[in-house]
């Protein structure tokens, strides 16, 4: 009797076959090969682990944080690192470790909302400009150039100054300044494929511009857009921290990392942990998104040399 190969071996052979029987099998095979390529990049895996840890920290902040992040305890103000307060306490006696843990929620909140707002706007503007061309392309790209002409933080400061301080206004300001690079990428991808044979065939079948853009062109732009969004997460974090540092982001007593860094600068010489701990959190998370973005670029970018 012929012995059957192990289930894992059969699954691997099914994924790696050169003659897939369905679109699902072909997509599964590409996904599996992409995972193998991604996990060969050790730095990208480290970035992914840090981001997963950030998400879990934000989800289970009430269980992880040993103290309330906003209740003051002046009797314990400016305490150094100890067994009770792992990262010390701030000028109001609040546990810095607990505030960093709760601050991870604000960080993810900003990242997700900015991505949800900016990426769709950018891909919509870019694909419309690239597909229609002419006057529409000129107008949309000149508007994009105006936004790109200003440094992101300076432009965000201007919008926050107009809207008023607060985390929601900071998110709106960062989103307004974040969409132009996505529009540029989507436009370039659209120009590449708009005159392709399959687009002509779809047009001959009676599909209108909206259907062609949303159903056929936008999906082709997603891989490049995902890479760019992931790489931009670090910039979003730094911009949000910069606004918080200047007092224009989340307002006290919210445990926002940039605001914590700003409050700690008055004590940097003697109580170094007040500025070092939230600053390190900003650095580590920003680095993690850059490492993850580089790994995704190697996997998703068909023009990559790797």
C-alpha positions as CSV (number, residue, x, y, z in Angstrom):
1,X,0.0,0.0,0.0
2,X,1.4,3.4,-1.0
3,X,2.1,5.7,2.0
4,X,0.5,9.1,1.8
5,X,2.9,12.1,2.2
6,X,2.4,14.2,5.4
7,X,-0.4,16.8,5.3
8,X,2.1,19.7,5.5
9,X,4.0,18.3,2.5
10,X,0.8,18.0,0.5
11,X,-0.2,21.6,1.4
12,X,3.2,22.9,0.5
13,X,3.1,21.1,-2.9
14,X,-0.4,22.5,-3.5
15,X,0.8,26.1,-2.7
16,X,3.9,25.8,-4.9
17,X,2.5,24.1,-7.9
18,X,3.3,25.6,-11.3
19,X,-0.2,24.7,-12.6
20,X,-2.8,26.1,-10.1
21,X,-6.4,24.9,-10.6
22,X,-8.0,28.1,-9.5
23,X,-7.4,31.8,-8.8
24,X,-7.6,31.1,-5.1
25,X,-4.8,28.5,-5.3
26,X,-2.6,30.9,-7.4
27,X,-3.2,33.7,-4.9
28,X,-2.5,31.4,-1.9
29,X,0.8,30.4,-3.6
30,X,1.8,34.0,-4.1
31,X,0.9,34.8,-0.5
32,X,3.0,31.8,0.8
33,X,6.0,32.8,-1.3
34,X,5.6,36.4,0.0
35,X,5.6,35.2,3.6
36,X,8.8,33.1,3.0
37,X,10.5,36.2,1.5
38,X,9.3,38.4,4.3
39,X,10.5,36.1,7.1
40,X,13.9,35.9,5.5
41,X,14.3,39.6,6.4
42,X,15.3,39.4,10.1
43,X,15.0,43.2,10.6
44,X,11.5,43.2,9.1
45,X,10.5,40.4,11.5
46,X,11.8,42.4,14.4
47,X,9.8,45.4,13.3
48,X,6.6,43.2,13.0
49,X,7.2,41.8,16.5
50,X,7.5,45.3,18.0
51,X,4.3,46.5,16.2
52,X,2.4,43.4,17.4
53,X,3.6,44.1,20.9
54,X,2.4,47.7,20.6
55,X,-1.0,46.5,19.5
56,X,-1.3,44.0,22.3
57,X,-0.1,46.6,24.8
58,X,-2.8,49.0,23.6
59,X,-5.5,46.3,23.7
60,X,-4.6,45.1,27.2
61,X,-3.5,48.5,28.7
62,X,-5.8,48.2,31.8
63,X,-4.3,44.8,32.7
64,X,-0.7,45.8,31.9
65,X,-0.5,49.2,33.5
66,X,0.0,48.9,37.3
67,X,-1.3,52.5,38.1
68,X,-3.8,55.0,36.8
69,X,-2.2,57.1,34.1
70,X,-3.8,60.4,35.1
71,X,-4.3,60.4,38.9
72,X,-1.6,62.5,40.6
73,X,0.4,61.5,43.7
74,X,2.5,64.4,44.7
75,X,4.0,62.4,47.6
76,X,5.8,60.2,45.0
77,X,6.8,62.9,42.4
78,X,10.0,62.6,40.5
79,X,10.8,59.1,41.9
80,X,13.7,57.3,40.0
81,X,13.4,53.8,38.5
82,X,12.5,51.2,41.1
83,X,10.6,48.0,41.6
84,X,7.4,49.8,42.2
85,X,7.8,52.3,39.4
86,X,9.8,50.6,36.6
87,X,10.2,53.9,34.6
88,X,10.0,56.2,37.5
89,X,7.4,58.9,38.2
90,X,6.8,62.3,36.6
91,X,6.5,65.8,38.2
92,X,2.9,65.0,39.3
93,X,3.8,61.6,40.8
94,X,2.2,59.6,38.0
95,X,3.8,56.3,37.0
96,X,5.6,56.8,33.7
97,X,5.4,53.2,32.7
98,X,1.6,53.3,33.0
99,X,1.4,56.5,31.0
100,X,3.5,55.0,28.2
101,X,1.3,51.9,28.2
102,X,-1.9,53.9,27.9
103,X,-0.2,56.3,25.5
104,X,0.2,53.4,23.0
105,X,-3.6,53.6,22.6
106,X,-3.3,57.3,21.5
107,X,-0.5,56.4,19.2
108,X,-2.4,53.7,17.4
109,X,-5.5,55.9,17.4
110,X,-3.6,58.6,15.5
111,X,-1.9,56.2,13.1
112,X,-5.1,54.3,12.1
113,X,-7.3,57.4,11.6
114,X,-4.7,59.2,9.6
115,X,-4.2,56.2,7.4
116,X,-7.9,55.7,7.0
117,X,-8.4,59.3,6.0
118,X,-5.3,60.1,3.9
119,X,-4.8,56.9,1.9
120,X,-8.2,56.8,0.3
121,X,-8.1,60.5,-0.6
122,X,-4.6,60.1,-2.1
123,X,-5.4,57.0,-4.2
124,X,-8.7,58.6,-5.4
125,X,-7.0,61.9,-6.5
126,X,-4.0,60.0,-8.0
127,X,-6.0,57.5,-10.0
128,X,-8.4,60.2,-11.3
129,X,-5.6,62.4,-12.4
130,X,-3.7,59.6,-14.0
131,X,-6.7,58.1,-15.8
132,X,-8.3,61.2,-17.2
133,X,-5.2,63.3,-17.8
134,X,-5.5,66.7,-19.4
135,X,-7.0,69.5,-17.4
136,X,-8.1,67.3,-14.6
137,X,-4.6,65.9,-14.2
138,X,-3.1,69.4,-14.3
139,X,-5.4,70.8,-11.6
140,X,-5.2,67.9,-9.2
141,X,-1.4,67.6,-9.5
142,X,-0.9,71.4,-9.0
143,X,-3.0,71.2,-5.8
144,X,-0.8,68.2,-4.8
145,X,2.3,70.2,-5.5
146,X,1.1,73.0,-3.3
147,X,0.8,70.6,-0.3
148,X,4.2,69.0,-1.1
149,X,5.9,72.4,-1.2
150,X,5.6,72.8,2.5
151,X,7.3,70.6,5.2
152,X,4.7,68.3,6.7
153,X,5.2,69.5,10.3
154,X,5.0,73.2,9.4
155,X,1.8,72.6,7.4
156,X,0.3,70.6,10.2
157,X,1.1,73.3,12.6
158,X,-0.7,75.8,10.5
159,X,-3.8,73.7,10.3
160,X,-3.8,72.9,14.0
161,X,-3.4,76.6,14.7
162,X,-6.4,77.3,12.6
163,X,-8.5,74.4,14.0
164,X,-7.4,74.7,17.6
165,X,-5.4,72.3,19.8
166,X,-6.7,68.8,20.5
167,X,-6.0,65.2,19.4
168,X,-8.9,65.2,16.9
169,X,-7.8,68.4,15.2
170,X,-4.2,67.1,15.2
171,X,-5.4,64.0,13.4
172,X,-7.2,66.1,10.8
173,X,-4.2,68.3,10.3
174,X,-1.8,65.3,9.9
175,X,-4.2,63.6,7.4
176,X,-4.5,66.8,5.3
177,X,-0.7,66.9,5.0
178,X,-0.3,63.1,4.4
179,X,-2.3,62.4,1.3
180,X,-0.1,64.0,-1.5
181,X,2.6,61.3,-1.7
182,X,-0.1,58.6,-2.0
183,X,-1.7,60.6,-4.9
184,X,1.7,60.8,-6.7
185,X,2.2,57.0,-6.4
186,X,-1.3,56.2,-7.5
187,X,-1.0,58.6,-10.5
188,X,2.3,57.0,-11.6
189,X,0.8,53.5,-11.4
190,X,-2.3,54.6,-13.3
191,X,-0.4,56.2,-16.1
192,X,1.5,52.9,-16.5
193,X,-1.6,50.8,-16.9
194,X,-4.3,53.1,-18.4
195,X,-3.5,52.2,-22.0
196,X,-2.8,48.5,-21.4
197,X,-4.6,45.9,-23.5
198,X,-6.7,44.6,-20.6
199,X,-8.0,48.2,-19.8
200,X,-8.9,48.6,-23.5
201,X,-10.7,45.3,-23.4
202,X,-12.7,46.3,-20.3
203,X,-13.5,49.6,-21.9
204,X,-14.8,47.8,-25.0
205,X,-17.1,45.7,-22.8
206,X,-18.9,48.9,-21.8
207,X,-17.3,49.6,-18.5
208,X,-17.3,53.3,-17.5
209,X,-14.4,55.3,-16.0
210,X,-15.6,55.0,-12.4
211,X,-15.8,51.2,-12.7
212,X,-12.5,50.9,-14.4
213,X,-10.8,53.1,-11.8
214,X,-12.4,51.5,-8.7
215,X,-12.5,47.8,-9.9
216,X,-9.3,47.5,-12.0
217,X,-6.8,50.3,-11.5
218,X,-7.1,50.9,-7.7
219,X,-6.4,47.3,-6.9
220,X,-3.2,47.5,-8.9
221,X,-2.0,50.4,-6.9
222,X,-2.6,48.8,-3.5
223,X,0.7,47.0,-3.1
224,X,2.8,50.2,-3.6
225,X,0.3,52.1,-1.4
226,X,0.6,49.6,1.4
227,X,4.4,49.9,1.4
228,X,4.2,53.7,1.4
229,X,1.6,53.9,4.2
230,X,3.7,51.6,6.4
231,X,6.8,53.6,5.8
232,X,4.8,56.8,6.5
233,X,3.7,55.5,9.9
234,X,7.0,56.7,11.5
235,X,6.5,60.2,10.1
236,X,2.9,60.2,11.4
237,X,4.1,59.2,14.8
238,X,6.8,61.9,14.8
239,X,4.5,64.6,13.6
240,X,1.9,63.7,16.2
241,X,4.6,63.7,18.9
242,X,5.9,67.1,17.6
243,X,2.4,68.6,17.8
244,X,2.0,67.1,21.3
245,X,5.5,68.5,22.3
246,X,4.4,72.0,21.3
247,X,1.1,71.6,23.2
248,X,-1.1,71.4,20.0
249,X,-1.9,67.7,20.1
250,X,-3.5,65.7,23.0
251,X,-4.0,68.0,25.9
252,X,-3.0,67.3,29.6
253,X,-3.5,65.0,31.4
254,X,-3.7,62.7,28.4
255,X,-0.7,60.3,28.4
256,X,0.5,61.3,24.9
257,X,4.2,60.5,24.3
258,X,5.1,63.8,22.7
259,X,3.4,65.8,25.5
260,X,5.2,63.6,28.1
261,X,8.5,64.4,26.4
262,X,7.7,68.2,26.5
263,X,6.9,68.1,30.2
264,X,10.1,66.2,31.0
265,X,12.5,68.6,29.3
266,X,12.4,70.9,32.4
267,X,13.9,68.1,34.4
268,X,16.3,66.6,31.8
269,X,19.5,67.2,33.9
270,X,18.5,65.6,37.2
271,X,15.4,63.4,36.4
272,X,16.5,62.1,33.0
273,X,13.9,59.4,32.9
274,X,11.0,61.8,32.4
275,X,12.1,62.6,28.9
276,X,14.1,59.5,28.1
277,X,11.3,56.9,28.5
278,X,8.6,58.4,26.3
279,X,11.3,59.5,23.8
280,X,12.6,55.9,23.6
281,X,9.0,54.7,23.0
282,X,8.7,57.1,20.1
283,X,12.0,56.0,18.7
284,X,11.4,52.3,19.0
285,X,7.9,52.3,17.4
286,X,9.0,54.6,14.6
287,X,12.0,52.4,13.9
288,X,9.7,49.3,13.9
289,X,7.4,50.8,11.2
290,X,10.4,51.7,9.1
291,X,11.8,48.1,9.4
292,X,8.4,46.6,8.6
293,X,7.9,49.0,5.6
294,X,11.3,48.0,4.2
295,X,10.4,44.3,4.5
296,X,7.1,44.8,2.8
297,X,8.7,46.8,0.0
298,X,11.0,43.8,-0.8
299,X,8.0,41.5,-1.0
300,X,5.3,43.7,-2.6
301,X,7.3,45.9,-5.0
302,X,7.7,44.0,-8.3
303,X,10.5,46.4,-9.3
304,X,12.6,45.5,-6.2
305,X,16.0,44.1,-6.9
306,X,15.7,41.4,-4.2
